Amino acid sequence: MLKLFQYNWQVRDDWFTWCEDVPEEDLLKKRVGGVGSVLYTLFHIADVEYSWICGLQGKPEPEEPSFETYASLSKVRDLSSQYHKKVEPFVTSWTNEMEYRKLTETDSNGETVSFRHGEIMRHVIAHEIHHIGQLSVWSRDIGRKPVTANLIDRGLFE
């Protein structure tokens, strides 16, 4: 599981670098599908990862930051970096014993729901990969080559 988180973090960093050569209006332009814009998608990915992992650590649900406060490449990149520093120790200390622990919370309908920690960790991984696919489609829409999604040759298994 750690390798897939590391993969996602590398790909996210590659997307931030990719964004450096894209006009800000293209980064903020509302796109068809997904959660909105390229920049909002990167913001959303980091926020969702941080929120779920806070829950797994027993920390209170963080207040969702306002995208308007972070609506620039440098600010979203900095927020992602801050969140990464907070979640990485948990991810790197993952053990098989943590797999079946339960996270219980109340959903938006007031119902109590429970999830296994391993299920949540895999959801976080899949969530980011899903949105990275959307970024790849949007990059082609603006005539740019997307970041490679290839897991091979990223140095993760050396």
Accessible surface in RSA format (square Angstrom, percent):
REM  Atomic radii and reference values for relative SASA: ProtOr
REM  Chains: A
REM  Algorithm: Lee & Richards
REM  Probe-radius: 1.40
REM  Slices: 20
REM RES _ NUM      All-atoms   Total-Side   Main-Chain    Non-polar    All polar
REM                ABS   REL    ABS   REL    ABS   REL    ABS   REL    ABS   REL
RES MET A   1    61.02  31.6  13.73   9.1  47.29 112.6  17.26  14.7  43.76  58.0
RES LEU A   2    60.04  33.4  54.70  39.1   5.34  13.4  55.24  38.8   4.81  12.9
RES LYS A   3    75.25  36.7  75.06  46.1   0.18   0.4  45.52  41.0  29.73  31.7
RES LEU A   4    71.42  39.8  71.39  51.1   0.03   0.1  71.39  50.1   0.03   0.1
RES PHE A   5     0.19   0.1   0.19   0.1   0.00   0.0   0.19   0.1   0.00   0.0
RES GLN A   6    49.00  27.4  47.54  34.7   1.46   3.5  12.75  27.1  36.26  27.5
RES TYR A   7    15.50   7.2  15.50   8.8   0.00   0.0   7.11   5.3   8.39  10.3
RES ASN A   8     2.27   1.6   2.21   2.1   0.05   0.1   0.04   0.1   2.23   2.2
RES TRP A   9    19.77   7.9  18.17   8.8   1.60   3.8  19.08  10.2   0.69   1.1
RES GLN A  10    59.53  33.3  55.98  40.9   3.54   8.4  30.24  64.4  29.29  22.2
RES VAL A  11     0.79   0.5   0.79   0.7   0.00   0.0   0.79   0.7   0.00   0.0
RES ARG A  12     4.21   1.8   4.21   2.1   0.00   0.0   2.35   3.2   1.85   1.1
RES ASP A  13    87.26  61.1  85.47  85.1   1.79   4.2  24.85  58.5  62.41  62.2
RES ASP A  14    54.06  37.9  49.98  49.7   4.08   9.6  11.24  26.5  42.81  42.7
RES TRP A  15     0.45   0.2   0.45   0.2   0.00   0.0   0.40   0.2   0.05   0.1
RES PHE A  16     2.24   1.1   2.24   1.4   0.00   0.0   2.24   1.4   0.00   0.0
RES THR A  17    77.73  55.3  76.21  77.3   1.53   3.6  55.56  74.6  22.17  33.5
RES TRP A  18    21.11   8.5  12.41   6.0   8.70  20.4  20.76  11.1   0.35   0.6
RES CYS A  19     0.94   0.7   0.00   0.0   0.94   2.2   0.00   0.0   0.94   1.0
RES GLU A  20    96.86  55.6  65.92  49.9  30.94  73.7  24.81  48.0  72.05  58.8
RES ASP A  21   114.70  80.3  86.92  86.5  27.78  65.7  26.89  63.3  87.81  87.6
RES VAL A  22     9.72   6.4   0.57   0.5   9.15  22.0   1.48   1.3   8.24  22.3
RES PRO A  23    71.36  52.0  58.36  53.2  13.00  47.2  70.54  58.2   0.82   5.1
RES GLU A  24    93.53  53.7  86.20  65.2   7.34  17.5  27.89  54.0  65.64  53.6
RES GLU A  25   125.91  72.3 114.68  86.8  11.23  26.7  61.83 119.6  64.08  52.3
RES ASP A  26    36.26  25.4  36.18  36.0   0.08   0.2   0.01   0.0  36.25  36.2
RES LEU A  27     4.23   2.4   4.23   3.0   0.00   0.0   4.23   3.0   0.00   0.0
RES LEU A  28    64.08  35.7  45.89  32.8  18.20  45.7  46.17  32.4  17.92  48.2
RES LYS A  29   118.07  57.6 109.15  67.0   8.92  21.2  66.24  59.6  51.84  55.2
RES LYS A  30   154.86  75.5 136.25  83.6  18.60  44.3 107.19  96.5  47.66  50.8
RES ARG A  31    20.98   8.8  12.98   6.6   8.00  19.1   8.37  11.4  12.61   7.6
RES VAL A  32   147.28  96.9 129.87 117.6  17.40  41.9 135.27 117.5  12.01  32.6
RES GLY A  33    48.64  60.0   0.00   N/A  48.64  60.0  38.00 104.3  10.64  23.8
RES GLY A  34    38.53  47.5   0.00   N/A  38.53  47.5   5.14  14.1  33.39  74.8
RES VAL A  35    51.04  33.6  28.75  26.0  22.29  53.7  35.46  30.8  15.58  42.3
RES GLY A  36     4.40   5.4   0.00   N/A   4.40   5.4   4.40  12.1   0.00   0.0
RES SER A  37     7.00   5.9   6.29   8.4   0.71   1.6   4.60   9.8   2.40   3.4
RES VAL A  38     1.10   0.7   1.10   1.0   0.00   0.0   1.10   1.0   0.00   0.0
RES LEU A  39     0.00   0.0   0.00   0.0   0.00   0.0   0.00   0.0   0.00   0.0
RES TYR A  40    55.42  25.9  55.42  31.5   0.00   0.0  30.06  22.6  25.37  31.3
RES THR A  41     0.00   0.0   0.00   0.0   0.00   0.0   0.00   0.0   0.00   0.0
RES LEU A  42     0.00   0.0   0.00   0.0   0.00   0.0   0.00   0.0   0.00   0.0
RES PHE A  43     2.16   1.1   1.96   1.2   0.20   0.5   2.16   1.3   0.00   0.0
RES HIS A  44    36.78  20.1  35.88  24.9   0.90   2.3  25.09  25.9  11.68  13.6
RES ILE A  45     1.30   0.7   0.59   0.4   0.71   1.7   0.59   0.4   0.71   1.9
RES ALA A  46     0.55   0.5   0.53   0.8   0.02   0.1   0.55   0.8   0.00   0.0
RES ASP A  47    11.39   8.0  11.39  11.3   0.00   0.0   0.12   0.3  11.27  11.2
RES VAL A  48    24.71  16.3  23.28  21.1   1.43   3.4  24.71  21.5   0.00   0.0
RES GLU A  49     2.53   1.5   2.18   1.7   0.35   0.8   1.40   2.7   1.13   0.9
RES TYR A  50    26.85  12.5  26.83  15.3   0.03   0.1   5.22   3.9  21.64  26.7
RES SER A  51    21.06  17.8  19.13  25.5   1.93   4.5  13.09  27.9   7.97  11.2
RES TRP A  52    58.78  23.6  56.33  27.3   2.46   5.8  48.41  25.8  10.37  16.8
RES ILE A  53     0.21   0.1   0.21   0.2   0.00   0.0   0.21   0.1   0.00   0.0
RES CYS A  54     3.58   2.7   3.51   3.9   0.06   0.1   0.00   0.0   3.58   3.9
RES GLY A  55    14.02  17.3   0.00   N/A  14.02  17.3  11.66  32.0   2.36   5.3
RES LEU A  56    12.59   7.0   0.00   0.0  12.59  31.6   0.07   0.1  12.52  33.7
RES GLN A  57    64.46  36.0  30.10  22.0  34.36  81.8  16.47  35.1  47.98  36.4
RES GLY A  58    68.56  84.5   0.00   N/A  68.56  84.5  36.38  99.8  32.18  72.1
RES LYS A  59    95.33  46.5  84.76  52.0  10.57  25.2  58.77  52.9  36.56  38.9
RES PRO A  60   117.01  85.3 100.28  91.4  16.72  60.8 112.46  92.9   4.54  28.2
RES GLU A  61   127.99  73.5 100.24  75.8  27.74  66.1  57.34 110.9  70.65  57.7
RES PRO A  62    30.96  22.6  16.19  14.8  14.77  53.7  25.72  21.2   5.24  32.6
RES GLU A  63   164.38  94.4 137.70 104.2  26.68  63.5  58.39 112.9 105.99  86.5
RES GLU A  64   114.99  66.0  92.72  70.1  22.27  53.0  30.01  58.0  84.98  69.4
RES PRO A  65    24.57  17.9  10.71   9.8  13.86  50.4  21.02  17.4   3.56  22.1
RES SER A  66    55.40  46.8  41.33  55.2  14.07  32.4  41.58  88.5  13.83  19.4
RES PHE A  67    30.64  15.3  26.72  16.6   3.91  10.2  26.72  16.2   3.91  11.2
RES GLU A  68   142.11  81.6 120.07  90.8  22.05  52.5  66.73 129.1  75.38  61.5
RES THR A  69    81.86  58.2  69.42  70.4  12.44  29.6  57.63  77.4  24.23  36.6
RES TYR A  70    54.10  25.3  54.10  30.8   0.00   0.0  19.65  14.8  34.44  42.5
RES ALA A  71    34.57  31.8  22.18  34.2  12.39  28.2  23.24  32.7  11.33  30.0
RES SER A  72    26.26  22.2  26.26  35.0   0.00   0.0  25.18  53.6   1.08   1.5
RES LEU A  73    29.57  16.5  27.79  19.9   1.78   4.5  27.79  19.5   1.78   4.8
RES SER A  74    71.26  60.2  65.83  87.9   5.43  12.5  47.48 101.1  23.78  33.3
RES LYS A  75   109.69  53.5 108.46  66.6   1.22   2.9  59.54  53.6  50.15  53.4
RES VAL A  76     0.54   0.4   0.36   0.3   0.18   0.4   0.36   0.3   0.18   0.5
RES ARG A  77    74.20  31.2  73.36  37.4   0.83   2.0  35.60  48.7  38.59  23.4
RES ASP A  78    79.56  55.7  77.87  77.5   1.69   4.0  16.17  38.1  63.39  63.2
RES LEU A  79     5.26   2.9   4.80   3.4   0.47   1.2   4.91   3.4   0.35   0.9
RES SER A  80     6.04   5.1   5.97   8.0   0.07   0.2   0.98   2.1   5.06   7.1
RES SER A  81    49.88  42.1  42.74  57.0   7.14  16.5  28.89  61.5  20.99  29.4
RES GLN A  82    95.79  53.6  92.92  67.9   2.87   6.8  30.59  65.1  65.20  49.4
RES TYR A  83    18.28   8.5  18.28  10.4   0.00   0.0   9.04   6.8   9.24  11.4
RES HIS A  84    43.47  23.8  43.47  30.2   0.00   0.0  28.63  29.5  14.84  17.3
RES LYS A  85   144.51  70.5 130.49  80.1  14.02  33.4  83.37  75.0  61.15  65.1
RES LYS A  86   105.31  51.4  94.64  58.1  10.67  25.4  58.97  53.1  46.34  49.4
RES VAL A  87     1.76   1.2   1.76   1.6   0.00   0.0   1.76   1.5   0.00   0.0
RES GLU A  88    63.94  36.7  63.94  48.4   0.00   0.0   7.97  15.4  55.98  45.7
RES PRO A  89    80.64  58.8  72.71  66.3   7.93  28.8  77.88  64.3   2.76  17.2
RES PHE A  90    18.18   9.1  15.36   9.5   2.81   7.3  17.80  10.8   0.38   1.1
RES VAL A  91     1.98   1.3   0.81   0.7   1.17   2.8   0.81   0.7   1.17   3.2
RES THR A  92    68.12  48.5  41.77  42.3  26.35  62.8  28.26  38.0  39.86  60.3
RES SER A  93    65.04  55.0  49.82  66.5  15.22  35.1  48.36 103.0  16.68  23.4
RES TRP A  94    42.89  17.2  21.58  10.4  21.31  50.0  19.17  10.2  23.73  38.5
RES THR A  95    61.43  43.7  54.78  55.5   6.65  15.8  56.91  76.4   4.52   6.8
RES ASN A  96   125.75  86.7 114.78 110.9  10.97  26.4  25.86  62.2  99.89  96.5
RES GLU A  97   135.75  77.9 112.65  85.2  23.10  55.0  68.07 131.7  67.68  55.3
RES MET A  98    15.60   8.1  15.60  10.3   0.00   0.0  10.10   8.6   5.50   7.3
RES GLU A  99    31.57  18.1  31.13  23.6   0.44   1.1  11.24  21.7  20.33  16.6
RES TYR A 100   148.45  69.3 139.21  79.2   9.24  24.0  95.32  71.6  53.13  65.5
RES ARG A 101   127.51  53.5 117.40  59.8  10.11  24.1  43.73  59.8  83.78  50.8
RES LYS A 102   118.72  57.9  90.63  55.6  28.09  66.9  46.27  41.6  72.45  77.2
RES LEU A 103    23.71  13.2  22.67  16.2   1.04   2.6  23.71  16.7   0.00   0.0
RES THR A 104    77.08  54.8  51.16  51.9  25.92  61.8  37.51  50.4  39.57  59.8
RES GLU A 105    70.04  40.2  59.98  45.4  10.05  23.9  29.40  56.9  40.64  33.2
RES THR A 106    91.51  65.1  65.39  66.3  26.12  62.2  36.48  49.0  55.02  83.2
RES ASP A 107    51.14  35.8  36.23  36.1  14.91  35.2  29.43  69.3  21.71  21.7
RES SER A 108   122.89 103.8  73.95  98.7  48.95 112.8  60.13 128.1  62.76  87.9
RES ASN A 109   123.21  85.0  92.38  89.3  30.83  74.2  23.13  55.7 100.08  96.7
RES GLY A 110    54.87  67.7   0.00   N/A  54.87  67.7  27.05  74.2  27.81  62.3
RES GLU A 111   106.99  61.4 105.01  79.4   1.98   4.7  28.14  54.4  78.86  64.4
RES THR A 112    99.58  70.8  72.40  73.4  27.18  64.8  43.05  57.8  56.53  85.5
RES VAL A 113    41.76  27.5  37.07  33.6   4.70  11.3  41.76  36.3   0.00   0.0
RES SER A 114    56.19  47.5  28.74  38.4  27.45  63.2  13.85  29.5  42.34  59.3
RES PHE A 115    62.69  31.4  60.77  37.6   1.92   5.0  62.69  38.0   0.00   0.0
RES ARG A 116   103.59  43.5 103.24  52.6   0.35   0.8  22.91  31.3  80.68  48.9
RES HIS A 117    10.20   5.6  10.20   7.1   0.00   0.0   6.45   6.6   3.76   4.4
RES GLY A 118     0.25   0.3   0.00   N/A   0.25   0.3   0.25   0.7   0.00   0.0
RES GLU A 119   101.78  58.4  90.79  68.7  10.99  26.2  41.74  80.7  60.04  49.0
RES ILE A 120     4.28   2.4   3.58   2.7   0.71   1.7   4.28   3.1   0.00   0.0
RES MET A 121     0.45   0.2   0.45   0.3   0.00   0.0   0.45   0.4   0.00   0.0
RES ARG A 122   117.88  49.5 114.34  58.3   3.54   8.4  58.79  80.3  59.09  35.8
RES HIS A 123    85.05  46.5  78.42  54.5   6.64  17.0  54.33  56.0  30.72  35.7
RES VAL A 124     3.11   2.0   2.52   2.3   0.60   1.4   2.52   2.2   0.60   1.6
RES ILE A 125     8.76   5.0   8.76   6.5   0.00   0.0   8.76   6.3   0.00   0.0
RES ALA A 126    57.22  52.6  50.92  78.6   6.30  14.3  54.49  76.7   2.73   7.2
RES HIS A 127    27.58  15.1  21.56  15.0   6.02  15.4  22.62  23.3   4.96   5.8
RES GLU A 128     2.07   1.2   2.07   1.6   0.00   0.0   1.27   2.4   0.80   0.7
RES ILE A 129    74.48  42.4  70.63  52.6   3.85   9.3  71.08  51.2   3.39   9.2
RES HIS A 130   105.85  57.9  92.20  64.1  13.64  34.9  67.21  69.3  38.63  45.0
RES HIS A 131     9.72   5.3   9.72   6.8   0.00   0.0   5.19   5.3   4.53   5.3
RES ILE A 132     7.42   4.2   7.42   5.5   0.00   0.0   7.42   5.3   0.00   0.0
RES GLY A 133    35.59  43.9   0.00   N/A  35.59  43.9  33.53  92.0   2.07   4.6
RES GLN A 134    37.86  21.2  34.29  25.1   3.57   8.5  21.07  44.8  16.79  12.7
RES LEU A 135     0.49   0.3   0.04   0.0   0.45   1.1   0.04   0.0   0.45   1.2
RES SER A 136    21.85  18.5  21.84  29.1   0.01   0.0  16.88  35.9   4.97   7.0
RES VAL A 137    91.23  60.0  89.42  80.9   1.82   4.4  90.95  79.0   0.28   0.8
RES TRP A 138     8.18   3.3   7.95   3.8   0.23   0.5   2.75   1.5   5.43   8.8
RES SER A 139     0.18   0.2   0.00   0.0   0.18   0.4   0.09   0.2   0.09   0.1
RES ARG A 140   160.82  67.5 141.39  72.1  19.43  46.3  54.90  75.0 105.92  64.2
RES ASP A 141    99.84  69.9  63.16  62.9  36.69  86.7  19.52  45.9  80.32  80.1
RES ILE A 142    45.18  25.7  14.67  10.9  30.50  73.5  23.11  16.6  22.07  59.9
RES GLY A 143    69.99  86.3   0.00   N/A  69.99  86.3  36.42  99.9  33.58  75.2
RES ARG A 144    72.79  30.6  66.34  33.8   6.46  15.4  35.25  48.2  37.54  22.8
RES LYS A 145   173.89  84.8 158.06  97.0  15.83  37.7 104.54  94.1  69.35  73.9
RES PRO A 146    17.13  12.5   9.26   8.4   7.87  28.6   9.35   7.7   7.78  48.4
RES VAL A 147    19.41  12.8   8.83   8.0  10.59  25.5  15.80  13.7   3.62   9.8
RES THR A 148    82.38  58.6  69.41  70.4  12.96  30.9  64.89  87.2  17.48  26.4
RES ALA A 149    58.16  53.5  42.98  66.3  15.18  34.5  43.57  61.4  14.58  38.6
RES ASN A 150    79.40  54.8  67.94  65.7  11.46  27.6  20.77  50.0  58.63  56.7
RES LEU A 151    62.98  35.1  57.85  41.4   5.12  12.9  57.85  40.6   5.12  13.8
RES ILE A 152   125.28  71.3 115.86  86.3   9.42  22.7 121.35  87.4   3.94  10.7
RES ASP A 153   142.69 100.0  98.31  97.8  44.38 105.0  35.55  83.7 107.14 106.8
RES ARG A 154    38.71  16.3  18.64   9.5  20.07  47.8  16.67  22.8  22.04  13.4
RES GLY A 155    41.68  51.4   0.00   N/A  41.68  51.4  15.97  43.8  25.71  57.6
RES LEU A 156    13.96   7.8   7.51   5.4   6.45  16.2  10.59   7.4   3.37   9.1
RES PHE A 157   137.57  68.8 103.09  63.9  34.47  89.7 108.50  65.8  29.07  83.2
RES GLU A 158   191.61 110.0 118.99  90.0  72.61 172.9  81.53 157.7 110.08  89.9
END  Absolute sums over single chains surface
CHAIN  1 A     8847.3       7098.9       1748.5       4806.6       4040.8
END  Absolute sums over all chains
TOTAL          8847.3       7098.9       1748.5       4806.6       4040.8
